[in-house]
Amino acid sequence: MSLKVMGGIHIERPSEPAEGNNNSNNTIFIVNSIEPFVPRASLDSDTEISESLHSGCDEDSPIIREGYLIKQGQRVKNWRRRWFTLSRSLLIYREEEGQTAKGRICMADVILARESNKYPDKKFLFEVITKKRTYYMMASSSDEMETWTKALSNILIKTVSISSSTGNINNNSDASSLGSS
C-alpha cells in the first residue's frame, strides 16, 4: 500500500491487486482528514508574533514620548511612517495615532538604542536592538532622533538599575559588548 496526500486528505492506495483479484481498478480508502485551515490574526509585514504578543509587558504604563517616526519593515524592507508611543515597558507603533497597534516592542527585550549608520543615505537613523531583532527608525531631525534615543536609553538604564538593586542582572547589560554600527 502507498500513502499519498491529495487535496488535503490522506489516502491509502493498494500498490498491487489483492491475491485472487485480477481487477486492476485501485480502490481508494480515506484514512483520516487533515484539520481544516484556520487563518491566524493578520499581522503587519514588520511585526513578529512573539514580539507582538509579549505577556510580560504592561500596556497601562504612563506615556513617556510619542510621535511619528519612519520605520523599516521586517520582511519587506520598505520604510513606513508609524505613530510610536513609548512607555516604561513598551514601545508601540501604529499606522496612525489612535489606531490599533501594528506592533509592540517590549522594553525588557531591548538591549540598546543608538544612532545608526547602516544606511548612509538615510538621515537621522537610529536602531533599537532587541534580543531577537534590530529595528531601524528615522526621525525628522537630529534633535528628534537624539530625544528618542535618550528616552529609550533612560528606560534601559532604569531597568538595569532596578534589576541590579534586586540582585537580578538584566540582559540589557549585554549592551556594553556591542560595537557601534
C-alpha positions in Angstrom: 0.0 0.0 0.0 1.2 3.5 -0.7 0.2 6.6 1.3 -0.3 9.9 -0.5 -1.7 13.3 0.3 -4.2 14.5 -2.2 -6.3 17.6 -1.8 -5.6 17.8 1.9 -6.7 14.3 2.6 -4.5 11.3 3.4 -5.4 8.4 1.1 -4.2 4.8 1.0 -3.9 3.2 -2.3 -3.1 -0.5 -2.8 0.1 -0.8 -4.8 -0.7 -4.3 -6.1 -4.1 -6.0 -6.6 -5.1 -8.3 -3.8 -4.5 -12.1 -4.1 -7.0 -13.8 -6.3 -8.3 -10.4 -7.6 -7.4 -9.6 -11.1 -9.3 -6.3 -11.0 -6.8 -3.6 -11.9 -9.1 -0.9 -10.5 -7.4 0.5 -7.4 -9.7 1.3 -4.5 -9.1 4.5 -2.5 -9.6 4.4 1.2 -9.8 7.6 3.2 -7.6 7.1 6.3 -8.1 10.4 8.0 -8.6 14.0 7.1 -6.3 16.9 8.0 -7.7 19.6 10.3 -9.2 22.5 8.3 -7.0 25.5 7.8 -7.7 28.2 10.4 -6.1 31.5 9.5 -4.3 33.4 12.3 -4.8 37.0 13.1 -3.3 39.2 10.4 0.0 40.9 11.3 1.7 43.8 9.6 4.7 42.7 7.5 7.0 44.3 10.0 5.7 42.5 13.1 6.6 39.2 14.6 4.1 37.2 16.6 6.3 36.6 19.5 7.1 40.3 19.9 3.5 41.5 19.3 2.0 39.2 22.0 4.6 39.5 24.8 2.8 38.8 28.1 5.4 40.4 30.4 4.8 44.0 29.3 2.4 46.4 31.0 0.3 48.4 28.5 -1.0 50.7 31.1 2.3 52.4 31.9 2.3 56.2 31.5 3.4 57.6 28.1 6.9 59.0 28.1 7.2 60.0 24.5 5.1 59.7 21.3 5.2 60.9 17.8 5.8 59.9 14.1 8.9 58.0 13.0 9.7 56.2 9.8 10.3 52.5 10.4 11.8 49.8 8.2 9.6 46.7 7.7 10.8 43.3 8.9 10.1 41.2 5.9 9.6 43.8 3.1 12.4 46.2 3.7 10.4 49.3 2.8 10.1 52.4 5.0 6.7 53.4 6.5 5.6 56.2 8.7 4.3 55.0 12.0 2.9 56.6 15.2 5.1 55.5 18.1 4.2 55.5 21.8 6.9 54.9 24.4 6.1 53.9 27.9 8.4 52.5 30.6 7.6 48.9 29.5 6.5 49.1 25.8 7.3 50.8 22.5 4.1 50.5 20.5 3.7 51.5 16.9 0.5 52.1 14.8 -0.2 53.3 11.2 -1.8 56.5 12.6 -2.4 58.0 16.1 -5.3 56.3 17.8 -5.4 53.2 15.6 -4.9 49.6 16.6 -1.3 48.7 17.3 0.6 47.1 14.4 3.4 46.0 16.7 4.8 46.1 20.2 8.4 46.1 21.4 8.7 45.0 25.0 11.4 47.2 26.7 12.5 44.2 28.7 13.8 42.7 25.5 15.6 45.9 24.3 19.4 45.7 24.7 20.4 49.0 23.2 19.1 52.1 21.4 21.6 54.2 19.4 22.3 56.3 16.3 23.0 54.1 13.2 24.9 54.4 10.0 23.8 51.2 8.4 22.0 53.1 5.6 24.3 56.1 4.8 21.6 57.6 2.6 19.1 57.8 5.5 19.4 60.8 7.7 18.6 60.8 11.4 18.6 57.0 11.5 18.7 55.1 14.8 18.4 51.5 15.8 16.6 49.7 18.6 18.4 46.3 19.2 16.3 43.6 20.9 17.1 40.0 21.8 15.6 38.8 18.5 15.8 41.7 16.0 17.2 45.1 15.2 14.6 47.8 14.4 15.6 50.7 12.2 13.8 54.0 12.6 14.3 57.5 11.2 13.4 60.8 12.9 12.6 64.0 11.1 15.6 65.9 12.6 18.8 65.3 14.5 17.2 66.7 17.7 14.2 64.4 17.5 16.5 61.4 16.9 18.5 62.4 20.0 15.4 62.8 22.1 14.1 59.4 21.1 17.4 57.6 21.7 17.9 59.3 25.1 14.3 58.4 26.2 14.9 54.8 25.2 18.3 54.7 26.8 16.9 56.2 30.1 14.4 53.4 30.3 17.2 50.9 29.8 19.4 52.5 32.5 16.4 52.4 34.9 15.7 48.8 34.0 19.4 47.8 34.7 19.4 49.8 38.0 16.2 48.2 39.2 17.4 44.8 38.3 20.8 45.4 40.0 19.2 46.6 43.2 17.2 43.4 43.4 20.2 41.2 42.7 19.0 40.3 39.2 21.2 41.3 36.3 19.1 42.2 33.3 20.2 41.2 29.8 20.4 44.9 29.0 23.9 44.7 30.5 24.9 43.0 27.2 24.8 46.4 25.6 28.4 47.1 26.6 29.7 44.3 24.4 28.1 45.7 21.2 30.2 47.8 18.9 28.8 50.8 17.1 27.2 50.2 13.7 
